[in-house]
Amino acid sequence: MITVKANNTAGGPYTVTASTASGSVTTAPGGFSLTNKPATVQVTVGTKPSGLSFSVDGKTYTSAQMLTWIIGSQHTIGTTTPQTMRGTPGTLYIFPIWSDGGANSHIVTASLSATTYTATFNVYYELTMAVSPSGSGIATPALGGYLLAGTAVDVEAFPKSGYKFKSWTGNVASATKASTTITMTAPETIRANFTKK
């Protein structure tokens, strides 16, 4: 039987002593060092919709990242709002919350199990209003603006003196009614068309 003992010097170097049943002792020459490798965990950070900007410990990304963190370590995740994305004109992305309930920028602690942090954004589409011919009437809401995706908007056309409403151009519920609605499923441009009486 062989008994192995190591000195308990914190951080090493460690000297290992082996004793046999006959009492002879062998000491490893010069001892050796052991490395205490910290336990790590896989962490995924990204956005919904994907492709938006976020940061981890001050470094900015635009695609989901799988990171290896030391368990118990602390990290800062954050994002900016509002954001736009190349290839999606007329669309704004406004941040409301991280998947862990955290604020725009906050500190997280690496847990024992794999974790995903997702910054969720609400999507807003731009509504642009127009009239034709110019000066023939008014279309409301006159300012249009950015509206939450899925919102149904009441729109109405008012002819000026000497004109009458003809039709809407655009993705409205009823093109021939002066008072109708449009649902924001994409950026929309609608035009109220008037004709002379």
Buried (B, 14 or more C-beta within 10 A) or exposed (E): EEEEEBEEEEEBEBBBBEBEEEEEEEEEEEBEEEEEEEEEBEBEBBBEEEBBBBBBEEEEBBEBBEBEBEEEEEBEBBBBBEBEBEEBEBBBBEBEBBBEEBEBEBEBEBEEEEBEBBBBBBBBBBBBBBBBEEEBBBBBEEEBEBBEEEBEBEBBBBBEEEBBBBBBBBBBEEBEBBEBBBBBEEBBBBBBBBEEE
